[in-house]
Amino acid sequence: MSLLSKLRLVTVDVTGTLLAYKGRLGDYYCMAAKSAGKPCPDYDRMHEGFKLAYTEMARKYPCFGFAAKMPTIEWWRICVKDSFVKAGYDYDAETFEKVFKRIYSAFGSSAPYSVFPDAQPFMRELREKGITVGIVSNAEYRYKEVILPALGLNQGSEWDFGVFSGIVGVEKPDPKIYKIALEMAGNVAPEEALHIGDSYRKDYVPARSIGMHALLLDRFKTADAESWRKSGAPVLPDLEATKAWLAKNPTEEPAEEPLGAALLRRMAEKL
């Protein structure tokens, strides 16, 4: 019996699994700065500034400010402001607001993203087979309400429900986000569910720690993929290969209590 025949639920990550970013972060920050009459910021400095600012905001106000009841737009306003400051650019309030509005609008649209060609067919085929498809993503509400639909990935045709960290207040690698997905799918048993993502730490480890099946996509030939394989994770190049994998009877089984799940859970907590 194939794994596919045992599944009632498949959850998928978004970025790196269904979508890819187009261009570089600096492209969008450059366009925004120019629209406000300012020179294009240095790409490398801007990238590093954003990484520092985003990490700091995610630590202070996780899940896009969910617990602090911070509006998403305000979370991003602070993050973008700090990104420029850390990169060495400190605009006056009027200029920054022009720049910010351009950036916030761009990343709240389909413009910076492209859908992998195998994403829509894969999700539709699963649903046609009677399998529930869920999104599990560290993302804010605009992914659900604007970005995914604008890219042709619609709730009701490609996916059934979404668990977005900015909406539920829990983010990967916390295993609770996967438990929420199981509940939203109708209290599906973990052994009847599969999660597909592109991060060993955020996708594979926490999903397996609660007993779900899991696999990783290596669409960009990352150097980490070999270590993922050595750790026992199935690693596939794309969703076309995933279909073939599902049609077989993989040796990978859900983690068992107390040793397997307990070990993976401890790994998730440390990470």
N, C-alpha and C positions, 0 to 999 in steps of 0.2 A: 504493500500500500504506500502511495506517495505521500509526502508531507502535505502537499496541496489538498489532498482529500481529507486531511485531519483538521484543516484550519477553518475557523469561523471568523477570524479577524486578522487583518494585516494593517499595521501602522507604519507610516513612512515619515522620515525627516523631510525638511524642505530644501534648504540651501545645500548644494553639493549632492543631493539625491534626486530632487525633482527640478531644481532651478540652478542656474549659474549666474554669477555677476558678469555683466558686460563692461569691458574696459576696466579702468583703475579708479579707486576712490578719488584720486587727485583730479581726474577728468571732470567730475561733477562739482568738486569744490572750486576748481579753476573756472568753470563756466559761471558758477554762482558769483565768484569774486568779480569777474569781468562784467557781469550784468549790473553790478553796483559801482562800476567805474574804477575797480582796483586791479592791480597786476595779478597775474596767475601765481598762486603760492607754489613753493617748491614741493614737488610730489613726494619725495622721500620724507621730508620734514613733516608734511601734512599727514602722511600715513602713520608715522611714529606718534605724532601728536594725538591722532584719533585713537590709536590703540591704547595709549595711556589714559586718555579721557574716558573712553568707553569702559575700560577695566575698573577705573575708579568709580564711575557712576553705577556700574553693575554691583560693585561691592557695597556702596552706600545705600543705593536704592534698587535692590534686585527686582526682577520681573517688571522692569520699566516703571518703577515707582508704585507697584501695586499696593504694598502694605502701607505706604505713606499717603496713599490716595492722591498721588501726584498725577496730573493730566499728562498723557503721553507726549503731547506737544511741548510741555514744559520740561519734561525729562530730556527730550532731544535738544531743546534750546540750550540747556545747561551743558549738555555733552558736546554739542557743536561749538559753542563758545569756548569751552576749555580746550577743544581740539585745536582751534586756531591759536589760542594763547600759548599752549604748550609747543606749538610749531613756530612761535615767534611772531604771530600776527595779532595785533590788538586793535580792532576797529572801533570807531565811535558807535554809540548806541543805534543811531539811525542807519548807518552803513551796515552794521551787523544784522539788523532786522531784515534788511533787503536780501542780504546774503543767505541768512537762515531760511527765510521763506522759500527761496529758490531750491535750497538743498532739501528741505522737508517735503516740499511738493514733489521733487524728482524721485526721492526714495519712497514716496507713498504712491507711486504710479508703477506701471509696468516697464518704464523706460530703462532702468538699470539691470533688468533681468532677462534671461532667455530660458525657455523651457527645453529640457532635453527631449529629443523627439520620441524616446521610448516611454516617457512618463504617462502621457494621456492614454495611450493604448493599453499599457500595463494595468493602470488603475481601473479602466473600464472593463477589461477582461475579467479581473477579479470580481467586480460587482456583478457581472453577467453570470458568474458561476455561483452567485449567492453568498459571496464572502464580503463581510463588512470592511470598508476601507476607512481608516482614520489618519488624521494628520497629528503628529506630535512634534512641536517645534518651540524653540526658545525665540519667540517672536511676539510682536504686539498686534493689536486688533486689526491694523490695516492689512496684514497678510490675509486674514480671513475675509474681511469685508471689501477690500479693494484689489490688492495685488494679485492674489491667486485667480479670482474671477476675470480680471483684466487680461490674464495670460491664458485663459481658456481652461483653467482647472477649477471647475465649479462644484460646489456642494450640491449633491443630488444627482450628478452625472459622473464625476470622477471620484468624489469622496463623500462619505456619509456624515462625518463629524470631525471637529478639530479640537485639539487640546493645545492652546497657545499660552505660553507662560505669562504674558501680559494680561491675559483674561482670567486665568485660574489661580495665579499667584504662586505657582510652583514651577521650577525650571530644572531641566536636565543639568547634571546627572542624578538629581534626586529621584529615586525609584518611584516616589509617590506619583509622579506625572504619568508613569506607565500604569499604575493602579487606577488612576482616574480614567485613562483610556479604556481599560477593561470594563470599568463600571459604566461608562458612557455607551459602550457597545452592547450593553445588556447583561453585565456581569459574566462576561466570557471567561472561561477558565484559562489561566496562563499557558497551559500546554496546548491550547487550541488557538494560540495567537503567535504571530511573527512580527518582529520589528525590523525595519530596514533603514539604515542610516549610513553616515560616513565618518563617524567618530567612535573610536574604541572606548574612550572615557565616557562620553555623553550618551552614546546609543547602545553599544553592545553590552558593556558591563552592567549598567543598571537594569536593562531589559532582562538579561539573563539572570540577574540576582533575584528576580521575583518569579522565575520559572518560565518565562517566555522563550520561544525560539528567537534567534537574532542572526542577522548577517550584515556585512559591511560592503559598501560599494567603494571601489577605488577607481573613480572616473579619471583622475588626473595623475595616476601612477606615482602616488606619494611614496616617499622613502620609508614611511612608517608601516606600509602595508605588509612587509615581510615580518615585522615583529608582531603584527596582528595575527598573521597566520601561525606563527610559532606559539602564540598564546591560545590557539585553538579556534579562532574565529574564522568562519567561512568568509572569504573575500572574493568578490566578483567584480568584473569590469563595468557592468551596466545592468539595466533591468531586463534586457533581452536574455542575457546569461542567467539572470535570476529565474526566469520562466522555466528554463531547462533544468535548473537546480531544483526547483519546486516539483517538477514532474518526476524526479527520481526519489529515492528513499535515502536521504542523507543520514550519515552515522551520528550527526549532532543531535543530542537529546536535551530536553529542558534540564536545568540544574536541579539536583535533588537535595532535599534537606537530610541531615543538617549540614553536611560538609560543603557541597557545591554552592548552594544558594547563600549560605552563611559567609563563605569566603568572598564571593562576588559582592555581597552586600557590604562587607567591610571595605573592599576595594573602592566601591562607589562612595562610601562615606568619607574615606581618606582623600579621595580626589575632589 
